[in-house]
Each structure stands twice: as C-alpha cells, then as structure tokens.
Amino acid sequence: MKNWQKRGVVAALSSAAFLGLAPVFGKQAILLGFSPFAVVALRTGMAAMLLLLLLVVFKREYLYVFPLGLAGCALAGIINGVGSLFYYLALGRLTASIGQLLYSLYPIFVVAWSFLDRQTPSKLTILRIVLATTAVLLITNVNSGGVDMIGVMYMFIASALYALHLPINQRVLYEVPAPTVTLYTLLAMSAVVIPAYLFFNPQWPAENISWQPVIGLTLVTFLSRLTLFLGVKHIGGLQTALLGLGELLVTVSLGHLWLGDQLSSLQWVGVLGLGASLLLVRFEKKTPSKGSGGWLSWISPPHRLPPDTPWGPHS
C-alpha cells in the first residue's frame, strides 16, 4: 500500500470512528430534551464556527477557493444539510444502532452517483459492496421489533443525500485542500439547518439540560469532516464510503454499552461480515482518477491554478 493510500485509509478510518460517535451523542441529546432540529443546528453551526476561527487565526491561506470550487462546496453543503435534517428526524424515531445501520447503506448510493460521473469501481470494490450490503441487511434484520417506517424512510433519504455530496466534494478536492472544502461545506450546511431550526422548531433547550452530548457531537462533527475529506482527497469518495462503514462498529458497540441497544446473533454475524469488507481495503490498488466528462465536470478551475495560489497549486 502506497503512502498516499495509507494516509487516505487512516483518515477514512478516523472519520468512521468519529462518525460512529455522532448518533450516540445525538440520541443522548434528543433523549435529554433537545429537539432534532436543535441538535443538527447546534452541532453544525458550532463546528463551522470552530473551524473558521482556527483557520482565521492559524491558516488564513486556506480561506482561498476558486469560484467554481466554492459553488461545489455550497452545493454539497446544501445537499448534506438537508440530509442532516432527515438524519436527526429519523434518529428521533429509531434507536442509535438501527438508525446508523440503515444510514450505512450509503455506499450503494455512492456507486450510483459515481457512475453518473463516469467513475467505474473495480471488481474488488464491487465484491466489497456486495459483502457490505449483505452484512448491513443481516444487521438490519429487525422483523421481530416494531420499526418506525417513517424513521426508516427518513434515514434512507439522509443516506442518499450524504452519498451525493461525496462525489461533488471529491471533484473540488482535486484542486483544493481538505480544510478549505470542510469549512465551506460546513458553512453551507449551517445556512440550511439553522434557518430550518428557526422556522420549524425555534424552542431553546431548558436551562437545566446537560449540554455535554451536544458539545461532544460538535467535536466529532468537526473532526470527522476534516478526516472525511482528507480521505476522499487521497483514496476517492467510494473507498472512503466503504471504510466509513467502520462507524457501524463504533455505533453498535457504544449503543450497546451506553444506550442499552441490543443486537441478535444474526445481526452480530452481519457485523463480522462488515469487518471483513473493511479489511479487504488493503488489496485495493486502483488510484482515484479525475476522469473526463461526467455530470460534475463543471466543478473545476478553467485553467491550472496559478503558482501564487495561497496554499500552493495542486497541493
């Protein structure tokens, strides 16, 4: 495995670990009395402001982005912002474990969106998708319990929209550093979720409610976004999405320990199958390619970036 691939894999797995904490913290916040709209608005807005503050103080050169790159980040952020609203609405109806398991079908959607952008997965990637999908179906075998179908529908919408924003950001990341993409994507997400909170459910949480889950959710959102886009930059959106399924292992384990969620023997078999799909990444050899044409080909600078670009051309 080459150095650039190792960096991408480490970043993607780190993102998965942070993302696995998100539904646990989110569910805790909702159980404590925060509305789903308040949770998504607070965690997104505070994560965006934290990153903006850090870049202004320490890395102002990362504030630069070419216009079409900014448009790509804005589009990805708007799409993912809407998806986040559906995600936390679903989380209010489902357990953290089941909700995240359903959400984890997003690699299937990533494949569909990537095909439209003329990016064909390798045979090993297809095998891993089949294995991961089978594992997720086993894990989500919840026929014995009454599952909220509206919550399931909301989570599938969130999954599809999350998958859509990955190839869009991947196009921007060909030319732009990961912190820059993270910042403008989070700001665009905030521009969606904060007005939604103010319009649909503008109730401020009670004074005696603990903010620890929201603060924890903000920190894992901040860290997961940085590592997510770093992974996408080095190994592509599809491989990052497949490795991102590792978040299931974190969510299931912590959901069991902290929230009392229970899984059947068949669901644990699915967890093992998912782990096997993650381990197969070491045999992936295909490098991410920019491709030609595709429905996202417009997200690129008109010419090569000039040498005086603050963060360096093609850094």
LINBELCOR-V250535 format. One record per run of one state. SS is the DSSP state (2 for helix, 1 for strand, 0 for the rest). FROM is the first residue (numbers start at 0). LEN is the number of residues. If there is no record, write none. Layout:
BEGIN
ss=SS from=FROM len=LEN
ss=SS from=FROM len=LEN
END
This chain:
BEGIN
ss=0 from=0 len=2
ss=2 from=2 len=30
ss=0 from=32 len=3
ss=2 from=35 len=23
ss=0 from=58 len=1
ss=2 from=59 len=4
ss=0 from=63 len=3
ss=2 from=66 len=25
ss=0 from=91 len=4
ss=2 from=95 len=8
ss=0 from=103 len=2
ss=2 from=105 len=11
ss=0 from=116 len=6
ss=2 from=122 len=17
ss=0 from=139 len=9
ss=2 from=148 len=25
ss=0 from=173 len=4
ss=2 from=177 len=23
ss=0 from=200 len=11
ss=2 from=211 len=24
ss=0 from=235 len=1
ss=2 from=236 len=22
ss=0 from=258 len=6
ss=2 from=264 len=19
ss=0 from=283 len=32
END
